[in-house]
Amino acid sequence: MPNTKSAERRMRSNARKNLHNRSITSKLRGLEKNFRALITGGKKDEAAKALPGVHSAFDKAVKSGVVSRPTANRKKSRLAHALAAK
């Protein structure tokens, strides 16, 4: 348990931020999974339309500090490469 008032506030703030960050990472995982499902399902044109949305979601996650820039760039690159390979 926190010993000071500021530590109590920090604990509440961290809990809120953790919940927010978890929801964003969950959304990113879902977008990536759906995109890969489109590719494996042979729906290349739909996947091509979905790619900018996935890239945008990763960029927004970087902007809010949920995902690091290199991680987002790596994932975006791998998704684009997966689309081009099919």
All heavy atoms as an XYZ file, in Angstrom:
659
protein
N       0.839     -1.186      0.000
C       0.000      0.000      0.000
C       0.884      1.250      0.000
O       1.942      1.265      0.618
C      -0.884      0.014      1.240
C      -2.007     -1.013      1.242
S      -3.155     -0.874     -0.134
C      -3.830      0.735      0.123
N       0.409      2.299     -0.667
C       1.184      3.531     -0.712
C       1.190      4.230      0.651
O       0.220      4.142      1.413
C       0.448      4.368     -1.749
C      -0.879      3.756     -1.906
C      -0.763      2.333     -1.512
N       2.290      4.904      0.926
C       2.442      5.562      2.217
C       2.073      7.039      2.187
O       1.801      7.620      3.233
C       3.887      5.427      2.713
C       4.225      3.996      3.056
O       3.384      3.266      3.544
N       5.461      3.594      2.779
N       2.089      7.654      1.017
C       1.800      9.082      0.931
C       0.630      9.327     -0.016
O       0.251      8.461     -0.802
C       3.029      9.850      0.390
O       3.329      9.372     -0.912
C       4.238      9.640      1.301
N       0.085     10.571      0.096
C      -1.035     10.930     -0.769
C      -0.628     10.912     -2.228
O      -1.378     10.469     -3.103
C      -1.551     12.321     -0.414
C      -2.622     12.343      0.623
C      -3.241     13.719      0.679
C      -4.654     13.594      1.201
N      -5.350     14.869      1.171
N       0.565     11.404     -2.523
C       1.010     11.453     -3.921
C       1.200     10.046     -4.470
O       0.926      9.787     -5.641
C       2.304     12.254     -4.052
O       3.336     11.660     -3.302
N       1.628      9.125     -3.620
C       1.781      7.739     -4.055
C       0.421      7.112     -4.335
O       0.273      6.308     -5.261
C       2.539      6.931     -3.005
N      -0.590      7.472     -3.537
C      -1.952      6.976     -3.783
C      -2.467      7.485     -5.128
O      -3.053      6.730     -5.908
C      -2.900      7.438     -2.679
C      -2.722      6.723     -1.369
C      -3.657      7.257     -0.297
O      -4.635      7.964     -0.634
O      -3.412      6.960      0.878
N      -2.245      8.782     -5.390
C      -2.681      9.359     -6.664
C      -1.956      8.691     -7.826
O      -2.546      8.383     -8.855
C      -2.422     10.863     -6.684
C      -3.402     11.670     -5.865
C      -3.311     13.139     -6.168
N      -1.998     13.695     -5.887
C      -1.637     14.275     -4.741
N      -2.508     14.361     -3.749
N      -0.435     14.761     -4.572
N      -0.656      8.477     -7.650
C       0.142      7.853     -8.707
C      -0.354      6.436     -8.973
O      -0.414      5.994    -10.119
C       1.619      7.841     -8.293
C       2.541      7.172     -9.262
C       2.443      7.738    -10.640
N       3.185      8.951    -10.807
C       3.172      9.677    -11.914
N       2.441      9.293    -12.957
N       3.858     10.769    -12.008
N      -0.739      5.720     -7.929
C      -1.244      4.365     -8.083
C      -2.551      4.364     -8.882
O      -2.746      3.542     -9.781
C      -1.459      3.718     -6.720
C      -1.640      2.220     -6.760
S      -1.627      1.479     -5.135
C      -3.338      1.621     -4.714
N      -3.438      5.304     -8.575
C      -4.698      5.402     -9.312
C      -4.435      5.777    -10.767
O      -5.041      5.212    -11.686
C      -5.635      6.427     -8.671
C      -6.237      5.970     -7.360
C      -7.390      6.865     -6.941
N      -7.023      8.270     -6.850
C      -6.597      8.886     -5.740
N      -6.476      8.203     -4.617
N      -6.305     10.171     -5.751
N      -3.534      6.710    -10.965
C      -3.184      7.150    -12.325
C      -2.580      6.002    -13.125
O      -2.920      5.802    -14.294
C      -2.202      8.316    -12.245
O      -1.709      8.640    -13.499
N      -1.687      5.247    -12.508
C      -1.066      4.116    -13.193
C      -2.096      3.055    -13.571
O      -1.998      2.453    -14.642
C       0.024      3.494    -12.324
C       1.271      4.350    -12.263
O       1.464      5.232    -13.090
N       2.105      4.096    -11.274
N      -3.071      2.851    -12.694
C      -4.110      1.857    -12.988
C      -4.940      2.296    -14.199
O      -5.258      1.483    -15.065
C      -5.008      1.663    -11.767
N      -5.285      3.588    -14.253
C      -6.038      4.115    -15.399
C      -5.236      3.986    -16.686
O      -5.751      3.553    -17.712
C      -6.389      5.590    -15.176
C      -7.644      5.851    -14.393
C      -8.095      7.291    -14.516
N      -7.041      8.256    -14.302
C      -6.699      8.780    -13.125
N      -7.333      8.402    -12.031
N      -5.734      9.668    -13.028
N      -3.972      4.381    -16.622
C      -3.122      4.325    -17.816
C      -2.914      2.895    -18.276
O      -2.907      2.610    -19.477
C      -1.772      4.987    -17.544
C      -1.868      6.488    -17.415
C      -0.530      7.092    -17.069
C      -0.657      8.595    -16.882
N       0.616      9.191    -16.481
N      -2.759      1.979    -17.330
C      -2.579      0.573    -17.671
C      -3.797      0.033    -18.400
O      -3.669     -0.671    -19.403
C      -2.296     -0.244    -16.404
C      -2.121     -1.705    -16.691
O      -3.059     -2.485    -16.579
N      -0.919     -2.076    -17.085
N      -4.971      0.376    -17.931
C      -6.215     -0.071    -18.569
C      -6.323      0.492    -19.982
O      -6.672     -0.228    -20.920
C      -7.410      0.355    -17.714
C      -8.764     -0.187    -18.117
C      -8.786     -1.702    -17.969
C      -9.843      0.428    -17.256
N      -5.992      1.763    -20.134
C      -6.051      2.419    -21.444
C      -5.051      1.783    -22.411
O      -5.392      1.459    -23.555
C      -5.767      3.910    -21.271
C      -5.813      4.680    -22.545
N      -4.688      5.167    -23.157
C      -6.848      5.036    -23.331
C      -5.033      5.793    -24.265
N      -6.343      5.735    -24.386
N      -3.824      1.595    -21.949
C      -2.788      1.009    -22.802
C      -3.125     -0.424    -23.191
O      -2.878     -0.847    -24.318
C      -1.425      1.054    -22.107
C      -0.912      2.471    -21.959
O      -1.415      3.398    -22.579
N       0.085      2.641    -21.120
N      -3.696     -1.172    -22.255
C      -4.071     -2.553    -22.548
C      -5.150     -2.616    -23.612
O      -5.134     -3.497    -24.478
C      -4.556     -3.243    -21.274
C      -3.723     -4.448    -20.922
C      -4.257     -5.230    -19.770
N      -5.112     -4.467    -18.879
C      -5.872     -5.015    -17.952
N      -5.891     -6.305    -17.798
N      -6.618     -4.276    -17.162
N      -6.100     -1.684    -23.563
C      -7.164     -1.688    -24.566
C      -6.599     -1.371    -25.946
O      -7.016     -1.951    -26.943
C      -8.272     -0.707    -24.197
O      -7.849      0.622    -24.385
N      -5.631     -0.467    -26.016
C      -5.023     -0.118    -27.299
C      -4.227     -1.294    -27.854
O      -4.340     -1.626    -29.038
C      -4.137      1.139    -27.163
C      -5.010      2.357    -26.894
C      -3.302      1.347    -28.419
C      -4.245      3.619    -26.619
N      -3.428     -1.947    -27.008
C      -2.643     -3.083    -27.502
C      -3.554     -4.229    -27.924
O      -3.273     -4.922    -28.905
C      -1.638     -3.580    -26.444
O      -2.328     -3.835    -25.217
C      -0.538     -2.572    -26.209
N      -4.660     -4.406    -27.221
C      -5.615     -5.445    -27.592
C      -6.218     -5.142    -28.955
O      -6.374     -6.032    -29.806
C      -6.704     -5.544    -26.534
O      -7.705     -6.440    -26.932
N      -6.556     -3.862    -29.185
C      -7.111     -3.453    -30.468
C      -6.096     -3.686    -31.589
O      -6.446     -4.168    -32.668
C      -7.504     -1.986    -30.409
C      -8.179     -1.472    -31.661
C      -8.524     -0.013    -31.520
C      -7.843      0.744    -32.635
N      -7.994      2.169    -32.619
N      -4.839     -3.372    -31.325
C      -3.789     -3.569    -32.331
C      -3.629     -5.051    -32.674
O      -3.498     -5.410    -33.845
C      -2.454     -3.015    -31.830
C      -2.321     -1.499    -31.769
C      -0.992     -1.117    -31.137
C      -2.460     -0.884    -33.138
N      -3.646     -5.895    -31.658
C      -3.530     -7.332    -31.908
C      -4.700     -7.822    -32.742
O      -4.535     -8.648    -33.652
C      -3.460     -8.102    -30.581
C      -2.082     -8.127    -29.969
C      -1.978     -9.176    -28.881
N      -2.983     -9.000    -27.839
C      -2.813     -8.280    -26.737
N      -1.671     -7.659    -26.531
N      -3.763     -8.186    -25.838
N      -5.896     -7.333    -32.453
C      -7.072     -7.737    -33.218
C      -6.994     -7.288    -34.664
O      -7.321     -8.048    -35.583
N      -6.546     -6.048    -34.885
C      -6.406     -5.542    -36.246
C      -5.394     -6.367    -37.030
O      -5.621     -6.721    -38.189
C      -5.963     -4.078    -36.225
C      -7.023     -3.042    -35.880
C      -6.379     -1.675    -35.688
C      -8.079     -2.979    -36.951
N      -4.276     -6.670    -36.381
C      -3.227     -7.455    -37.043
C      -3.739     -8.861    -37.362
O      -3.510     -9.388    -38.459
C      -1.994     -7.529    -36.144
C      -0.804     -8.167    -36.793
C       0.434     -8.114    -35.925
O       0.408     -7.490    -34.849
O       1.447     -8.721    -36.332
N      -4.457     -9.453    -36.432
C      -4.992    -10.796    -36.634
C      -6.001    -10.823    -37.775
O      -5.967    -11.710    -38.630
C      -5.644    -11.274    -35.330
C      -6.126    -12.700    -35.358
C      -6.695    -13.073    -34.001
C      -7.240    -14.476    -34.024
N      -7.839    -14.868    -32.745
N      -6.882     -9.822    -37.813
C      -7.877     -9.753    -38.881
C      -7.220     -9.535    -40.238
O      -7.639    -10.122    -41.237
C      -8.884     -8.634    -38.604
C      -9.764     -8.933    -37.418
O      -9.898    -10.083    -37.014
N     -10.343     -7.903    -36.827
N      -6.170     -8.696    -40.260
C      -5.457     -8.437    -41.502
C      -4.806     -9.716    -42.020
O      -4.901    -10.052    -43.197
C      -4.405     -7.341    -41.284
C      -3.620     -7.009    -42.512
C      -4.145     -6.185    -43.481
C      -2.352     -7.534    -42.700
C      -3.427     -5.877    -44.625
C      -1.626     -7.238    -43.836
C      -2.169     -6.410    -44.803
N      -4.148    -10.434    -41.131
C      -3.495    -11.685    -41.539
C      -4.526    -12.725    -41.971
O      -4.272    -13.533    -42.864
C      -2.616    -12.215    -40.420
C      -1.381    -11.352    -40.206
C      -0.340    -12.058    -39.372
N       0.819    -11.217    -39.159
C       1.848    -11.123    -39.994
N       1.846    -11.810    -41.111
N       2.868    -10.340    -39.736
N      -5.703    -12.703    -41.351
C      -6.764    -13.632    -41.749
C      -7.252    -13.315    -43.164
O      -7.548    -14.236    -43.939
C      -7.928    -13.557    -40.767
N      -7.321    -12.029    -43.503
C      -7.707    -11.644    -44.861
C      -6.682    -12.155    -45.873
O      -7.040    -12.647    -46.940
C      -7.823    -10.120    -44.976
C      -9.051     -9.475    -44.343
C      -8.922     -7.960    -44.394
C     -10.318     -9.922    -45.028
N      -5.410    -12.037    -45.522
C      -4.358    -12.476    -46.437
C      -4.415    -13.990    -46.639
O      -4.376    -14.479    -47.761
C      -2.966    -12.042    -45.919
C      -2.834    -10.521    -46.005
C      -1.855    -12.708    -46.715
C      -1.571     -9.974    -45.405
N      -4.512    -14.722    -45.540
C      -4.535    -16.183    -45.656
C      -5.835    -16.668    -46.298
O      -5.865    -17.741    -46.887
C      -4.351    -16.857    -44.286
O      -5.349    -16.376    -43.393
C      -2.971    -16.587    -43.720
N      -6.886    -15.864    -46.187
C      -8.158    -16.229    -46.804
C      -8.211    -15.922    -48.293
O      -9.213    -16.197    -48.942
N      -7.159    -15.317    -48.818
C      -7.098    -15.026    -50.236
C      -7.819    -13.754    -50.651
O      -8.053    -13.524    -51.833
N      -8.168    -12.924    -49.691
C      -8.871    -11.667    -49.994
C      -7.862    -10.524    -50.043
O      -7.848     -9.638    -49.196
C      -9.936    -11.403    -48.942
C     -10.975    -12.497    -48.880
C     -11.965    -12.253    -47.775
C     -12.978    -13.370    -47.715
N     -13.861    -13.246    -46.566
N      -7.027    -10.562    -51.072
C      -5.932     -9.605    -51.163
C      -6.424     -8.173    -51.347
O      -5.851     -7.244    -50.767
C      -4.997     -9.994    -52.311
C      -3.735     -9.177    -52.354
C      -2.774     -9.669    -53.393
C      -1.531     -8.799    -53.409
N      -0.561     -9.225    -54.387
N      -7.488     -7.980    -52.117
C      -7.979     -6.623    -52.337
C      -8.542     -6.009    -51.057
O      -8.327     -4.826    -50.778
C      -9.018     -6.603    -53.455
C     -10.155     -7.583    -53.221
O      -9.944     -8.564    -52.479
O     -11.253     -7.380    -53.798
N      -9.239     -6.818    -50.260
C      -9.748     -6.322    -48.977
C      -8.605     -6.041    -48.013
O      -8.642     -5.067    -47.257
C     -10.711     -7.327    -48.357
C     -12.032     -7.436    -49.079
C     -12.968     -8.437    -48.414
O     -12.943     -8.549    -47.177
O     -13.723     -9.092    -49.152
N      -7.589     -6.890    -48.039
C      -6.427     -6.684    -47.174
C      -5.702     -5.400    -47.566
O      -5.241     -4.651    -46.701
C      -5.486     -7.873    -47.259
N      -5.615     -5.136    -48.862
C      -4.958     -3.913    -49.331
C      -5.713     -2.672    -48.863
O      -5.103     -1.646    -48.551
C      -4.855     -3.920    -50.852
N      -7.045     -2.766    -48.784
C      -7.840     -1.643    -48.292
C      -7.697     -1.484    -46.780
O      -7.808     -0.380    -46.256
C      -9.314     -1.843    -48.645
C      -9.615     -1.675    -50.118
C     -11.077     -1.910    -50.399
C     -11.357     -1.854    -51.900
N     -12.748     -2.205    -52.213
N      -7.464     -2.590    -46.079
C      -7.355     -2.549    -44.619
C      -5.975     -2.103    -44.144
O      -5.833     -1.621    -43.017
C      -7.673     -3.918    -44.033
N      -4.963     -2.244    -44.987
C      -3.582     -1.945    -44.574
C      -3.390     -0.508    -44.091
O      -2.775     -0.311    -43.037
C      -2.608     -2.275    -45.704
C      -1.124     -2.160    -45.352
C      -0.765     -3.146    -44.243
C      -0.265     -2.415    -46.575
N      -3.902      0.517    -44.783
C      -3.714      1.884    -44.269
C      -4.330      2.088    -42.881
O      -3.781      2.822    -42.052
C      -4.419      2.757    -45.308
C      -4.426      1.954    -46.544
C      -4.530      0.522    -46.104
N      -5.443      1.441    -42.610
C      -6.061      1.549    -41.293
C      -5.205      0.932    -40.207
O      -5.096      1.471    -39.100
N      -4.586     -0.196    -40.527
C      -3.702     -0.856    -39.566
C      -2.471      0.018    -39.321
O      -2.046      0.216    -38.172
C      -3.291     -2.260    -40.071
C      -2.309     -2.906    -39.124
C      -4.518     -3.137    -40.241
N      -1.912      0.574    -40.390
C      -0.751      1.453    -40.247
C      -1.097      2.668    -39.399
O      -0.322      3.070    -38.534
C      -0.260      1.907    -41.622
C       0.558      0.886    -42.325
N       1.305      1.162    -43.426
C       0.761     -0.426    -42.098
C       1.929      0.088    -43.852
N       1.594     -0.910    -43.041
N      -2.269      3.233    -39.637
C      -2.712      4.391    -38.877
C      -2.866      4.064    -37.391
O      -2.471      4.850    -36.528
C      -4.040      4.895    -39.436
O      -4.544      5.941    -38.653
N      -3.419      2.901    -37.099
C      -3.603      2.495    -35.702
C      -2.260      2.346    -35.003
O      -2.104      2.760    -33.846
C      -4.387      1.192    -35.628
N      -1.270      1.770    -35.693
C       0.057      1.638    -35.093
C       0.693      3.012    -34.872
O       1.325      3.254    -33.835
C       0.964      0.755    -35.959
C       0.845     -0.703    -35.645
C       0.182     -1.562    -36.503
C       1.383     -1.220    -34.478
C       0.060     -2.907    -36.212
C       1.266     -2.565    -34.175
C       0.604     -3.418    -35.039
N       0.528      3.923    -35.836
C       1.086      5.265    -35.681
C       0.452      6.009    -34.511
O       1.134      6.725    -33.767
C       0.912      6.066    -36.971
C       1.816      5.578    -38.085
O       2.865      4.966    -37.782
O       1.478      5.797    -39.268
N      -0.850      5.846    -34.334
C      -1.529      6.494    -33.209
C      -1.073      5.903    -31.876
O      -0.949      6.609    -30.876
C      -3.038      6.364    -33.351
C      -3.602      7.259    -34.434
C      -5.093      7.045    -34.613
C      -5.597      7.889    -35.767
N      -7.022      7.637    -36.053
N      -0.815      4.594    -31.865
C      -0.332      3.961    -30.639
C       1.064      4.478    -30.292
O       1.390      4.665    -29.113
C      -0.308      2.447    -30.800
N       1.882      4.726    -31.307
C       3.216      5.290    -31.068
C       3.081      6.701    -30.526
O       3.783      7.093    -29.586
C       4.047      5.285    -32.371
C       5.292      6.136    -32.230
C       4.418      3.879    -32.750
N       2.165      7.463    -31.106
C       1.972      8.854    -30.695
C       1.581      8.956    -29.227
O       2.014      9.859    -28.521
C       0.883      9.482    -31.570
C       0.712     10.954    -31.397
C      -0.328     11.460    -32.388
C      -0.588     12.931    -32.219
N      -1.643     13.397    -33.124
N       0.772      8.011    -28.757
C       0.356      8.035    -27.357
C       1.323      7.287    -26.448
O       1.109      7.224    -25.243
C      -1.051      7.447    -27.215
O      -1.071      6.098    -27.589
N       2.385      6.709    -27.012
C       3.425      6.086    -26.194
C       3.138      4.658    -25.787
O       3.825      4.119    -24.925
N       2.149      4.031    -26.382
C       1.793      2.660    -26.018
C       2.780      1.673    -26.629
O       3.181      0.695    -25.998
C       0.354      2.329    -26.458
C       0.003      0.891    -26.142
C      -0.623      3.259    -25.779
N       3.190      1.946    -27.871
C       4.114      1.077    -28.596
C       5.313      1.922    -29.011
O       5.149      3.101    -29.345
C       3.423      0.486    -29.853
C       4.354     -0.398    -30.635
C       2.182     -0.270    -29.466
N       6.497      1.337    -28.979
C       7.671      2.100    -29.393
C       7.716      2.223    -30.906
O       7.155      1.402    -31.630
C       8.957      1.453    -28.879
O       9.190      0.236    -29.553
N       8.367      3.254    -31.388
C       8.453      3.522    -32.827
C       9.072      2.348    -33.590
O       8.526      1.926    -34.612
C       9.230      4.825    -33.053
C       9.588      5.126    -34.487
C       8.412      5.359    -35.391
N       7.645      6.529    -35.040
C       6.458      6.822    -35.582
N       5.930      6.048    -36.507
N       5.798      7.889    -35.204
N      10.204      1.775    -33.137
C      10.773      0.657    -33.899
C       9.853     -0.564    -33.967
O       9.783     -1.234    -34.991
C      12.061      0.321    -33.147
C      12.400      1.546    -32.387
C      11.099      2.197    -32.058
N       9.139     -0.835    -32.902
C       8.217     -1.973    -32.884
C       7.103     -1.763    -33.905
O       6.771     -2.669    -34.672
C       7.605     -2.157    -31.483
O       8.660     -2.388    -30.554
C       6.643     -3.314    -31.452
N       6.540     -0.552    -33.915
C       5.463     -0.259    -34.860
C       5.974     -0.341    -36.292
O       5.307     -0.917    -37.159
C       4.889      1.123    -34.578
N       7.155      0.210    -36.543
C       7.709      0.170    -37.898
C       7.962     -1.264    -38.351
O       7.697     -1.618    -39.497
C       9.004      0.973    -37.982
C       8.755      2.462    -37.944
O       7.640      2.916    -38.172
N       9.786      3.226    -37.646
N       8.467     -2.093    -37.446
C       8.736     -3.487    -37.785
C       7.442     -4.222    -38.129
O       7.363     -4.932    -39.132
C       9.440     -4.179    -36.607
C       9.801     -5.625    -36.887
C      10.477     -6.284    -35.698
N       9.567     -6.424    -34.572
C       9.686     -5.760    -33.416
N      10.653     -4.895    -33.223
N       8.810     -5.959    -32.451
N       6.419     -4.016    -37.314
C       5.148     -4.699    -37.563
C       4.495     -4.207    -38.850
O       3.966     -5.001    -39.631
C       4.208     -4.517    -36.375
C       4.661     -5.317    -35.166
C       3.681     -5.198    -34.025
C       4.143     -5.991    -32.845
N       3.477     -7.264    -32.720
N       4.535     -2.897    -39.099
C       3.967     -2.353    -40.330
C       4.694     -2.913    -41.543
O       4.067     -3.283    -42.538
C       4.058     -0.827    -40.325
C       3.098     -0.182    -39.361
C       3.158      1.323    -39.226
C       4.142      2.089    -39.992
N       4.144      3.540    -39.711
N       6.014     -3.002    -41.446
C       6.800     -3.523    -42.558
C       6.467     -4.984    -42.829
O       6.304     -5.394    -43.986
C       8.287     -3.371    -42.239
O       9.071     -3.992    -43.217
N       6.342     -5.770    -41.781
C       6.056     -7.197    -41.958
C       4.663     -7.418    -42.528
O       4.450     -8.330    -43.327
C       6.219     -7.925    -40.626
C       7.683     -8.049    -40.245
C       7.869     -8.779    -38.945
N       9.303     -8.853    -38.619
C       9.775     -9.288    -37.469
N       8.950     -9.701    -36.531
N      11.074     -9.319    -37.251
N       3.714     -6.580    -42.127
C       2.365     -6.711    -42.669
C       2.342     -6.343    -44.155
O       1.702     -7.021    -44.960
C       1.389     -5.830    -41.888
C       1.109     -6.271    -40.448
C       0.245     -5.240    -39.736
C       0.451     -7.628    -40.402
N       3.046     -5.267    -44.502
C       3.099     -4.864    -45.915
C       3.804     -5.922    -46.748
O       3.388     -6.229    -47.878
C       3.813     -3.517    -46.036
N       4.844     -6.520    -46.191
C       5.576     -7.560    -46.914
C       4.699     -8.800    -47.089
O       4.729     -9.460    -48.142
C       6.858     -7.917    -46.185
C       7.750     -8.843    -46.957
N       7.621    -10.204    -46.888
C       8.750     -8.598    -47.821
C       8.516    -10.755    -47.679
N       9.227     -9.805    -48.263
N       3.915     -9.129    -46.082
C       3.023    -10.283    -46.161
C       1.980    -10.072    -47.264
O       1.627    -11.005    -47.979
C       2.337    -10.524    -44.823
N       1.508     -8.824    -47.383
C       0.524     -8.525    -48.428
C       1.163     -8.635    -49.820
O       0.577     -9.199    -50.728
C      -0.047     -7.131    -48.230
C      -1.050     -6.646    -49.265
C      -2.297     -7.525    -49.250
C      -1.422     -5.191    -49.018
N       2.372     -8.133    -49.949
C       3.057     -8.151    -51.246
C       3.431     -9.566    -51.648
O       3.486     -9.879    -52.839
C       4.293     -7.265    -51.181
N       3.697    -10.419    -50.668
C       4.134    -11.784    -50.962
C       2.986    -12.652    -51.487
O       3.231    -13.658    -52.154
C       4.736    -12.428    -49.722
N       1.765    -12.293    -51.193
C       0.612    -13.116    -51.631
C       0.121    -12.732    -52.986
O       0.209    -11.733    -53.518
C      -0.538    -13.000    -50.616
C      -0.264    -13.743    -49.352
C      -0.340    -15.219    -49.573
C       0.038    -15.978    -48.314
N      -0.179    -17.354    -48.384
